[in-house]
Every structure is written in structure tokens, then in C-alpha cells.
Amino acid sequence: MRRIIPFLLFSVILLLFNSVSAQNMGALNAMLARQNMNMQMQMNMNARQMWALGSNENYNPKHTFLITMIDGSKKEVYSRIYADTVAHKSYLVFEDKSLPKSDTNRVRKIYPQQTINITRNMALAPSIIKRADFPTVPKYYTGIAKDSCWMFKVIAGPVSAYSLLSEEEGQMFNPGTIVAIQLNDGPIVKCTEENLKTMVAHDAEAMEKIQDKNYLKAIKKFNRNIEKTAAKKY
């Protein structure tokens, strides 16, 4: 009987320990699941915000684009850069006026993967005054085709930034449309906090802007500091 009691006591303790461990593991798994869900929700929200910016007419007016298709052919369209919020891809709307309006192929979407690039003449922007005595010099702005969008170099420097819209930095430009960055002649990578930190890690001022989530200011600060350092050498 004396031997049975310690055994029973040990069994009860072991049972309690396993129960507590199972509860702890369950709590840990639930916490990890919540964290993963929150991260996914944040990523989806960021994507929706980015594509919503692309849909905003205030930042994304219609322009005349010359499209170079994959086969080398050219098409001219008057369109804004629309956002397919389901596929998370940009597209232009092309209207083939040689087809009757009843033809379902008259109006169709053109996606980046169908093209090499798209170009627009900045001198033809609506803000430019058209007068016979005020000739405009062509200024072409090209967006290179990537999987989900066309990328326009909106900031050029030691760190370059690419936007999914064709607006130059200024009143019409929204920093939220920056999708990629590039250090010197290196690879073009996704614009994330970690990628940007890697590029500007030795610049305390730029890193401070990153902490404030102002990536555009971080890039511009880094580029200016590089220029200042280079100027002091001469």
C-alpha cells in the first residue's frame, strides 16, 4: 500500500504537468497564429492602400501612353494606370477604334506582362501651356514592365526610387506609390523598411527618417549626404 501511494501521487503530478504543458503549448500556438494573422492582415492592408493610391484620380490622371508590346509592336492609349485590386496588378485600357462598338474586343485591358515598357511625353502634360510662341521640348518618361506594374524612376541618385505611377515628384506625386528601390547600379528590389535600412545603414540621419516611416525623406537625405561628402573631396 505504501508503494502504491507514491506511485499514484507521481501519476497525478505527471498528469497535472502534462495538462499545464498542453495548455501552455495551446496558448503559444494560439499566440503565434494571431501574430501570423495580424501580419497577413497588415500586408493585405498595405497592398490595398498602395493600389487605392493608384486608383485615385488626384494622383493618377489620364495620359497618352505609347506602349511597346512584347512582340515589339506599338500601341497608343489615352488612359490612367488602373489598379486591378483582385490580381494586384496595374493595367491600361486600350480602345481599338477600328472595331465596332458592339465588338467585345474593342475595349480591353493591357497588363505589364504583355509589354516591354510604356512611355509618355511629359511635355504633353495638361499643366503645360500650349502656345505657338511657346514650343514644348519632348521629355519622355518610361516605365519598365515588371510582374505587377510598370516602374517609373521617380528619384535618381545613389539610392533610386521607382513608382507604379508616371507622375514626377512634386504636387501630383504621392510617396505611397513607391514600390521599388535600387542602390547605385545594383538590383532593383522591393521597397521595404529592411531593404532600405540595408542600403542606408551607415547614414544616421537617413536611418532616423526610416524610424519615422518616411522612406522618401530617408532616400533624399541619404542622397544629399552622399553628394555633400563627394563635393568636399574636390
Protein Blocks (a to p, Z undefined) as FASTA:
>chain_A
ZZmmmmmmmmmmmmmmmmmmmmmmmmmmmmmmmmmmmmmmmmmmmmmmmmmmmmpmklmc
cdddddddfkopacdddddddddfklopacdddddfkbcfklmklpccddfklpmbdcdd
fklgfklccdfklccddddddddddfkbccddfbgcfbdcddfbfbdcdjklcfklpcbd
cehjbccddddfklmmmmmmmmmklmmmmmnopaklmmmmmmmmmmmmmmmmZZ
